[in-house]
Amino acid sequence: MKALVLFSGGIDSTTALGLAIQKYGKDQVIALSVSYGQKHDKEIKAAIAVAQYYGVEHLFLDLRKIFQYSNCSLLQQSTEDIPEESYAEQISKTNGDKPVSTYVPFRNGLFLSSAASIALSKDCEVIYYGAHADDSAGFAYPDCSPVFNQAMNEAIWEGSGHQLKIEAPFVNVSKAEVVRIGLELGVPYKLTWSCYEGGEKPCGKCGTCIDRAAAFQANHMEDPALR
């Protein structure tokens, strides 16, 4: 069986890649990285480094034009600043009934649909992606939820003629648990990038930096990327 992994170069997708390689072997795994108009290319560079580390086939897809009408704070054309606060603080301001400002409109839906077409063309039978429970909490990223995952899985299974399914191995666990799994797998976290800013070093202030630091602290270790 061959697997295609949606691969950003961050902690979650890199751990998903490590899981897929452990299960199927690197020669049966393809990594797919997507440009969506993000403000920097640090995560793409990280994805290239990790893919080279594992020695897997690495594909690229440019979907920037689809998001050109969005004012999401992660995108190049946005007039909004990236929040310098935790996701919990952001959720408290939305009352938990709408996405946070760093939610890119239906991004995972679009990524999975595009990945399905590529996966079928490359004779893959499964798509891995790294959605985890912390991201879907409080409706912050609704396209990371178990309900969304199930719906997309059913759609892709039916739309592919029962040839292709989705695996979201972390959809019911925390980011700290993702890191625990990755540490057991020997995932090269030193090569990954999570920060929403594109500086020389992670800003340490955006939601994903705060989330990442807490996940490593929960595992009683320093983030390898900061050493």
C-alpha positions in Angstrom: 0.0 0.0 0.0 1.2 3.5 -0.8 0.4 6.6 1.3 0.4 10.3 0.6 1.0 12.7 3.5 -0.1 16.3 3.6 3.1 17.8 4.8 3.7 21.4 6.0 7.0 20.9 7.7 5.5 21.5 11.2 5.3 19.2 14.2 2.0 17.5 13.4 2.5 16.7 9.7 6.1 15.6 10.3 4.9 13.2 13.0 2.2 11.9 10.6 5.0 11.4 8.0 7.0 9.5 10.5 4.1 7.3 11.3 3.4 6.6 7.6 7.0 5.7 7.0 7.1 3.4 10.0 4.0 1.6 8.7 4.6 1.5 4.9 8.3 2.2 4.4 9.8 5.3 2.9 9.6 4.0 -0.7 5.8 3.7 -0.3 5.3 7.2 1.1 4.9 10.5 -0.8 4.9 13.9 0.9 2.8 16.7 -0.5 3.5 20.3 0.5 1.1 23.1 -0.4 1.7 26.8 -0.9 -1.4 28.8 0.0 -0.1 32.4 0.0 1.4 32.2 3.5 3.5 35.2 4.6 6.8 33.3 4.5 8.4 30.2 3.1 10.0 28.9 6.2 7.7 26.0 6.6 8.2 24.9 3.0 12.0 25.0 3.5 11.5 22.9 6.7 9.4 20.5 4.7 12.1 20.1 2.1 14.7 19.5 4.8 12.6 16.8 6.6 11.7 15.1 3.3 15.3 14.9 2.4 16.1 13.5 5.9 13.6 10.7 5.3 14.4 10.2 1.7 10.8 10.3 0.5 9.3 11.6 -2.8 8.3 15.2 -2.2 5.6 16.9 -4.3 4.5 20.6 -4.3 1.2 22.2 -5.1 0.4 26.0 -5.4 -3.1 27.0 -4.4 -2.4 30.7 -3.7 -5.0 32.0 -6.1 -7.8 30.3 -4.4 -7.1 32.1 -1.1 -6.5 35.6 -2.7 -9.9 36.9 -1.5 -9.3 36.0 2.1 -8.1 38.4 4.8 -6.8 35.7 7.1 -3.9 37.0 9.1 -1.6 34.2 7.8 -1.8 35.3 4.2 0.5 37.8 2.3 -2.3 40.1 1.3 -3.9 40.3 4.8 -4.3 43.7 6.6 -4.6 41.8 9.9 -1.8 41.2 12.4 -1.0 37.7 13.6 -2.3 37.5 17.2 0.4 37.3 19.9 -1.6 35.2 22.3 -2.5 31.6 23.0 -5.3 29.8 21.2 -7.2 29.6 24.5 -7.1 33.4 24.7 -8.2 33.8 21.1 -11.1 31.3 21.6 -12.2 33.2 24.7 -12.7 36.3 22.5 -14.8 34.4 19.9 -17.0 32.8 22.5 -16.1 29.4 21.0 -18.6 29.8 18.2 -16.4 30.9 15.2 -12.9 30.2 13.9 -9.8 32.2 15.1 -8.2 34.8 12.8 -5.5 32.4 11.6 -8.1 30.0 10.2 -7.6 29.8 6.4 -11.0 29.4 4.8 -11.7 25.6 4.4 -8.0 25.0 3.9 -8.0 21.4 5.0 -11.1 20.6 2.9 -9.3 22.0 -0.2 -6.0 20.4 0.7 -7.6 17.0 1.2 -9.6 17.2 -2.1 -6.6 18.2 -4.0 -4.5 15.5 -2.3 -7.2 12.9 -3.2 -6.7 13.6 -6.9 -2.9 13.4 -6.7 -3.1 10.3 -4.5 -5.3 8.5 -6.9 -3.0 9.5 -9.8 0.0 8.2 -7.9 -1.7 4.9 -6.9 -1.9 5.7 -3.2 -4.7 4.1 -1.1 -4.5 6.4 1.9 -3.9 10.1 2.8 -2.4 11.1 6.1 -2.9 14.5 7.7 -1.9 15.8 11.1 -5.1 17.4 12.5 -5.2 17.1 16.3 -7.7 17.7 19.0 -6.2 21.0 20.3 -6.8 22.7 16.9 -10.5 21.8 16.8 -11.2 22.9 20.4 -13.6 25.8 20.8 -14.3 25.8 17.0 -10.9 27.4 16.5 -10.2 25.3 13.4 -13.4 23.5 12.4 -11.6 21.7 9.6 -9.5 19.8 12.1 -12.5 18.2 14.0 -13.5 14.6 14.1 -16.8 15.4 12.5 -15.1 17.1 9.6 -12.6 14.3 9.2 -15.4 11.7 9.1 -17.3 13.7 6.5 -14.3 14.2 4.3 -13.3 10.6 4.6 -16.7 9.4 3.5 -16.8 11.9 0.6 -13.3 10.8 -0.6 -14.1 7.1 -0.1 -17.2 7.4 -2.2 -15.8 9.9 -4.7 -12.8 7.7 -5.4 -14.9 4.6 -6.0 -13.8 3.1 -2.7 -10.1 3.3 -3.6 -8.9 6.0 -1.2 -9.4 6.8 2.5 -8.1 9.3 5.0 -6.1 8.7 8.1 -6.0 11.4 10.8 -4.1 9.6 13.6 -4.1 12.5 16.0 -7.7 13.9 15.5 -8.7 12.8 19.0 -5.4 13.5 20.9 -3.5 16.6 22.1 -0.4 18.2 20.6 1.5 17.0 23.6 0.5 13.5 22.7 1.6 14.1 19.1 5.0 15.1 20.4 5.2 12.0 22.6 4.5 9.8 19.7 7.0 11.6 17.5 9.7 11.3 20.1 9.2 7.6 20.3 9.5 7.5 16.5 12.7 9.6 16.5 11.0 12.3 14.4 13.6 15.1 13.5 11.8 17.9 15.2 15.0 20.0 15.0 14.3 20.5 11.3 10.6 21.5 11.7 9.1 25.0 11.7 5.8 26.0 13.3 6.0 29.8 13.8 3.5 31.9 11.9 6.1 34.6 11.5 9.0 34.2 9.1 11.9 35.5 11.2 15.3 34.0 11.7 14.1 32.3 14.9 10.5 31.4 16.1 8.8 34.5 17.6 7.7 32.6 20.7 4.5 34.8 20.8 2.1 33.5 18.2 -0.5 30.8 19.1 1.4 28.0 17.3 4.7 28.9 19.0 3.0 28.9 22.4 1.2 25.6 21.6 4.5 24.0 20.5 6.4 25.1 23.5 3.7 23.7 25.8 3.7 20.4 24.0 7.4 19.9 24.5 7.2 21.1 28.1 4.5 18.5 28.8 7.0 15.9 27.6 9.7 17.3 30.0 12.0 18.5 27.3 13.2 21.5 25.4 12.1 22.1 21.9 15.0 20.7 19.7 14.6 23.5 17.2 15.5 26.1 19.8 18.9 24.5 20.8 
